[in-house]
Amino acid sequence: MADLNRVNPESLAKPSGFSHAVVGRGTSVFLAGQTGMDASGAIVEGGMVAQFEQALANLLTALREAGGTPDRLASLTIYIVDMDDYRAHSREIGAVWQRLVGREFPAMAGVGVARLWDVEALVELQGLAVL
């Protein structure tokens, strides 16, 4: 029996776009980091939002192939090359999230990095789901 319980203690600041903790019981699916790479192996054009959308779509494709759905995401780490660019587009990125995933938020972390494996990549998403 799979179960996810999102925990947001009142003693912590109200989360916006993430959950403070997620308790999961079931089968764990570890999702490899996904960038804004299309099926041909090229990083999509269009900047941060386009790359975030492609990376999230890639992650969700892997999750679906493993038997899961977007609401089963328990944890997500976002590796970001340019934090100022990411923050400047946070509303657009949030709209992409809501369109592809909905309003269920995993425990999340955004980590600034100097660069990613693909030099053109601006963002990479790595996750954990519980089925």
C-alpha positions as CSV (number, residue, x, y, z in Angstrom):
1,M,0.0,0.0,0.0
2,A,1.5,3.3,-1.1
3,D,1.0,6.3,1.1
4,L,2.4,9.9,1.0
5,N,1.8,12.3,3.8
6,R,3.0,15.9,3.2
7,V,4.1,17.5,6.5
8,N,4.2,21.3,7.0
9,P,4.5,22.2,10.7
10,E,2.9,25.4,11.7
11,S,6.1,26.3,13.7
12,L,7.9,26.7,10.3
13,A,7.4,29.4,7.7
14,K,4.6,28.5,5.3
15,P,6.1,26.7,2.3
16,S,5.6,28.2,-1.2
17,G,6.0,25.6,-3.9
18,F,7.3,22.8,-1.8
19,S,6.6,20.7,1.3
20,H,8.8,20.8,4.4
21,A,8.7,17.0,4.7
22,V,7.0,14.0,2.9
23,V,6.5,10.7,4.7
24,G,6.3,7.9,2.2
25,R,5.4,4.2,2.4
26,G,5.6,2.0,-0.6
27,T,8.0,1.2,-3.5
28,S,10.7,3.8,-3.9
29,V,11.6,5.0,-7.4
30,F,14.9,6.9,-7.7
31,L,14.8,9.3,-10.7
32,A,18.0,10.2,-12.4
33,G,18.9,13.8,-13.0
34,Q,17.1,15.2,-16.1
35,T,18.1,18.3,-18.0
36,G,16.3,20.2,-20.8
37,M,17.5,17.6,-23.3
38,D,15.1,16.6,-26.1
39,A,14.8,13.1,-27.6
40,S,17.5,14.0,-30.2
41,G,20.0,14.7,-27.4
42,A,20.0,18.5,-27.8
43,I,19.3,21.0,-25.0
44,V,16.1,22.9,-26.0
45,E,16.3,26.5,-26.8
46,G,14.3,29.2,-25.1
47,G,16.2,29.7,-21.8
48,M,15.5,28.8,-18.2
49,V,11.7,28.2,-18.4
50,A,11.9,26.1,-21.6
51,Q,14.7,24.0,-20.1
52,F,12.9,23.6,-16.8
53,E,9.7,22.4,-18.6
54,Q,11.7,19.9,-20.7
55,A,13.6,18.6,-17.7
56,L,10.4,18.2,-15.7
57,A,8.7,16.5,-18.6
58,N,11.6,14.1,-18.9
59,L,11.5,13.3,-15.2
60,L,7.8,12.7,-15.4
61,T,8.2,10.4,-18.4
62,A,10.7,8.3,-16.5
63,L,8.3,8.2,-13.5
64,R,5.4,7.1,-15.7
65,E,7.5,4.4,-17.3
66,A,8.3,3.2,-13.7
67,G,4.5,3.0,-13.0
68,G,4.1,6.3,-11.2
69,T,2.2,9.5,-11.5
70,P,3.3,13.1,-10.8
71,D,1.5,13.2,-7.4
72,R,3.8,10.4,-6.2
73,L,6.9,12.6,-6.2
74,A,8.2,12.7,-2.6
75,S,11.5,14.6,-3.1
76,L,13.0,16.8,-5.8
77,T,16.4,18.5,-6.1
78,I,16.8,21.2,-8.6
79,Y,20.4,22.0,-9.7
80,I,20.6,25.6,-11.0
81,V,23.4,27.2,-12.9
82,D,22.2,30.8,-12.6
83,M,20.1,31.3,-9.4
84,D,19.2,34.9,-10.3
85,D,17.8,33.8,-13.7
86,Y,15.8,31.0,-12.0
87,R,14.4,33.3,-9.4
88,A,13.5,35.9,-12.0
89,H,11.4,33.3,-13.8
90,S,10.0,31.7,-10.7
91,R,6.3,32.5,-11.5
92,E,6.6,31.0,-15.0
93,I,8.4,28.0,-13.6
94,G,5.6,27.6,-11.0
95,A,3.0,27.8,-13.8
96,V,4.8,25.0,-15.6
97,W,4.9,22.9,-12.4
98,Q,1.1,23.4,-11.8
99,R,0.3,22.5,-15.5
100,L,2.5,19.3,-15.5
101,V,2.3,18.2,-11.8
102,G,-0.6,20.0,-10.1
103,R,-0.6,21.5,-6.6
104,E,1.0,18.6,-4.8
105,F,4.5,19.6,-3.8
106,P,7.4,17.2,-2.8
107,A,10.1,18.1,-0.4
108,M,12.4,20.3,-2.5
109,A,15.8,21.8,-2.6
110,G,17.3,24.3,-5.1
111,V,21.1,24.0,-5.3
112,G,23.3,26.5,-7.2
113,V,26.0,24.9,-9.2
114,A,28.9,26.2,-11.4
115,R,27.8,24.1,-14.4
116,L,26.1,20.8,-15.3
117,W,27.3,17.9,-17.4
118,D,25.8,19.4,-20.5
119,V,27.5,22.8,-20.8
120,E,24.3,24.3,-22.3
121,A,22.1,23.0,-19.6
122,L,20.8,25.7,-17.1
123,V,18.9,23.4,-14.8
124,E,18.7,19.7,-13.8
125,L,16.0,17.9,-11.8
126,Q,16.6,14.7,-9.8
127,G,13.8,13.1,-7.8
128,L,12.4,10.3,-5.6
129,A,8.9,9.0,-5.9
130,V,7.0,6.5,-3.8
131,L,4.5,4.2,-5.5
